[in-house]
Amino acid sequence: MRLHRLTLTAFGPFGDTQTVDFDDLSTAGLFLLHGPTGAGKTSVLDAVCYALYGSVPGARQGGGQGTALRSDHAAPATRTEVTLDLSVAGRRLEITRRPPWERPKKRGTGTTLDKAQTWLREYDATARAWKDLSRSHQEIGEEVTQLLGMSREQFCQVVLLPQGDFARFLRADAEARGKLLGRLFDTRRFADVEKRLAERRRTTETQVRDGDAELLADAHRMQQAAGDAMELPELAPGEPGLAEAVLGAAAVARSTAREQLTVAACTLTAAESAQAAAGRALDDVRELARLQRRFTEAREQAARLEQGAEAYREAQALMERGRKAEAVAPALDLRESSEAEHRRAAAAEARARALLPETFADAGAAGLAAAARRAAEELGGLDSARRAERRLAELLDERAGLDRQERADADLLQEAEAWLDDWEETRTALQTRVDTAQQAAALAEQLAERREPAQQRLRAARLRDQLAQDTDRAVDRVRTAQDETLRAKQHWLDLKEQRLNGIAAELAAHLTDGAPCAVCGATEHPDPARKVAGHVDREAEEHALTGYQRADEQRAEAERRLADVRQALAAATAEAGDTPTGQLTEDVAELEERYAQARSAAAGLHAAQERLRQAGQEHERRLAARQETAVRTASRVGHRERLDRERVALEEELDRARGSLDSVAARAAQLERRTGLLTDAADTARVAQDTAQRLKDADARLADAAFRAGFETPQAAAAALLDNAAHRELQRRLDAWQHEDAAVRAVLAEADTAAAAREPQADLESARRAADEADRRLRDAASAHDAAGRRCAALDRLSARATASVRRLAPLREEYDRVARMAGLAAGTSADNERRMRLESYVLAARLEQVAAAATVRLRRMSSGRYTLVHSDDRTGRGRSGLGLHVVDAWTGRERDTATLSGGETFFASLALALGLADVVTDEAGGVRLDTLFIDEGFGSLDDQTLDEVLDVLDSLRERDRSVGIVSHVADLRRRIHAQLEVVKGRSGSTLRQRGTD
């Protein structure tokens, strides 16, 4: 890789465009990059790195996705840009990158963010022109990484050799060296192998532990099933020998359980025999006790029956008299029903006769019936008089109706005449109201079209006045913000200038005896600069810069708000015009008043039209009513005369029919009531005579029936008669006594019962206790036998399950042992790994050994053959081994740690290490040739002779057209190296100047 040209614009401390011609600088092979502290030497190297990888080394990348790379000295309209022209892998490429840019808006105030941009071009030698390859960040990044064969970290360590980093590398411990080498040689795949083995070990270990836990769970279940016959091994899941111990304990438990099952079977057989014998004895005692109790109860029942024999005989006598009285029962029922019927008939006759006049008190049933017939005949002759009376009432109502119609027609005719006389005046007034309302509605429509534009213009005028006031206030705020921004910027620039003037004292504050200076590299500091009164430090400058940035943001925000207010004011003015708001308010108020009046007047249009239509209909109705009234008046005259003639004839007929009463209806009601009373009295008299005869006949039958049944009187027969309930109760008592007596005699006649009564009293409680004890022993034996059987079955099942689990886990356990052994060996924790070296450390140790061998070639030349770098894989303290680095001193022949080198020795040792690392990384990257290298700082710690030797080594790097750039403050190098790139610092930004290249 060879750099040809670098162009910077608004990058870092460079405010405008700067160009570096590496082809010109590389002519001498060795060139010097120098300049005062803070001028931007490192920024040139950062620009190379940014052009290639889109980012700068370490913390200098800053935040904001590259926005911190922009120069504070650049003009607002100038965009940050870096262009690098280089040759790599036989191709001439040009890379241009622009970081994100917060630029001023083209319209209005404020800023907007432009995205980052990248271009990749290749020079076509045949066409002698550049051709575009890509504008994609990702594609360009992948292309550059593939061509160089290095990541950004590798490039920064190989091409931009930072001596301070390698000096720390020499003094670092194995862990820190491992991190740096891991980034450079990309040994992540070996770390991934370690991680994969560790994960596989954890996975298999978890599976083995889970299997052992399941096996132990089965062992605990077997222990619960076996009781005290099984002892579990005191081993945790994952420990060796667990499976064999569990299977052995299970075998012992199964053997013990089978012996217990045999003993329980024998015990169960003996208990069954004893229980059967006790059951038979208990049944015999129970039967004896039952028979003895049966005989005793029968003797007691016979005694009770003997005591109730007299009551039994009395009940038999009552039952016999009741059977005889049943023959007299029909006659008794007939006599009672006849007597009740006669009493009801006599009462009804007395009530009917009480309603008749005294003239019928002694009349018989026949006389009463004849009087009822005569009254009915007289009532039938009144039907014609009733019809005449109803017709007369109808004639009177009809005559009154004619009179009412005549009066109503007269009133209607008078009202119609009066209304028709005022019709023309009414019609004219209503038509005038309709015409007025129609004119008002047309005016309201015209005014409604003018309302909304007028109101909109008034609102715009009010907004115009408000925005004018807001504009004045916004202008004042912008002026104030601009003044504040200028003052803050001037304050920051003043503090920055003061800090740069006293930067030497600030750097000297961090100097310590024996430590190299960050500027010149010297380890002795005879006269460090001192801070004076009023010294400005970095914190004060950054605080002032923050204040300036905050003020500038507030100014931009104020300008944006002013532009928004002015834009809104212009829109409101365009809509409202120049008419004053007061005048527009009065015009809108007048328009609203006229519109309200017109709407109010137009609101009565529908009502007026409806009134006019109703008045026309009323006019037609009045005319028709007047004509109909005249016709009805003429027809009523003849009708009235016909009614008067019919009324006179009906009144004469009714006078004859009413007699002394007021009406025919009263006379008819009188005759109807008399006929009904006479008829009822005649009927009740006949019924009373019939019931008296039937009662007499029933008394005769009853006397004859009582005599035939053997009773002296009918009353005695009635007393002996039993009702159904008494008869059933008496029969039940007789049947119960007979049944109980038969049952007692049968029991006392039983031979086995009598024999049992002669035996001694049975001891049922003793026999029951003996049987219960035999049952309990049988249950205990059966439970013990079942438990032993279940124990054997459970142990067999769990043992088979445990055996299967052990067989299933055997391959997994073998895999775990193999993986754990490999993982421990790769992680450096295994006892087989004597040096406790991890796999990644082992690979890095090989790389470090190559770097040490490559660095020794140049270190021996720089140290006049005194020092040699060697790799050591010894352990340091309790840490791991593999990344040790020692130096062999040829003068003493002893090997010592690199941390014991002096400042100058550390510099050329770290330089040799950096160059050796560059060679190894270059070979690792596929042998990409690095034709341009940069070496940063540290030369101030060398004496003249050593410096000459180091420069000779660096000068040897120019072989095969290679160029080396040295970044240093050392003044003696400016005499020794003629080709120089100087960085000049100024208030408006830094500039680049090339010298000694002619």
Secondary structure, 3 states (H helix, E strand, C coil): CEEEEEEEEEECCEEEEEEEEHHHHCCCCEEEEECCCCCCHHHHHHHHHHHHHCCCCHHHHCCHHHHHHECCCCCCCCCCEEEEEEEECCEEEEEEEECCEEEECCCCCCEEEECCEEEEEEEECCCCEEEEEECCHHHHHHHHHHHHCCCHHHHHHHCEEEHHHHHHHHHCCHHHHHHHHHHHHCCHHHHHHHHHHHHHHHHHHHHHHHHHHHHHHHHHHHHHHHHHHCCCCCCCCCCCCHHHHHHHHHHHHHHHHHHHHHHHHHHHHHHHHHHHHHHHHHHHHHHHHHHHHHHHHHHHHHHHHHHCHHHHHHHHHHHHHHHHHCCCHHHHHHHHHHHHHHHHHHHHHHHHHHCCCHHHCCCCHHHHHHHHHHHHHHHHCCHHHHHHHHHHHHHHHHHHHHHHHHHHHHHHHHHHHHHHHCHHHHHHHHHHHHHHHHHHHHHHHHHHHHHHHHHHHHHHHHHHHHHHHHHHHHHHHHHHHHHHHHHHHHHHHHHHHHHHHCHHHHHHCCCCCCCCCCCCCCCCCCCCCCCCCCCCCHHHHHHHHHHHHHHHHHHHHHHHHHHHHHHHHHHHHHHHCCCCHHHHHHHHHHHHHHHHHHHHHHCCHHHHHHHHHHHHHHHHHHHHHHHHHHHHHHHHHHHHHHHHHHHHHHHHHHHHHHCCCCCHHHHHHHHHHHHHHHHHHHHHHHHHHHHHHHHHHHHHHHHHHHHHHCCCCHHHHHHHCCCHHHHHHHHHHHHHHHHHHHHHHHHHCCHHHHHHHHCCCCCHHHHHHHHHHHHHHHHHHHHHHHHHHHHHHHHHHHHHHHHHHHHHHHHHHHHHHHHHHHHHHHHCCCCCCCCCCCHHHHHHHHHHHHHHHHHHHHHHHHCCCCEEEEEECCCCCCCCCCCEEEEEECCCCEEEEHHHCCHHHHHHHHHHHHHHHHHHHHHHCCCCCCCEEEEECCHHHCCHHHHHHHHHHHHHCCCCCCEEEEECCCHHHHHHCCEEEEEECCCCCCEEEEECCC
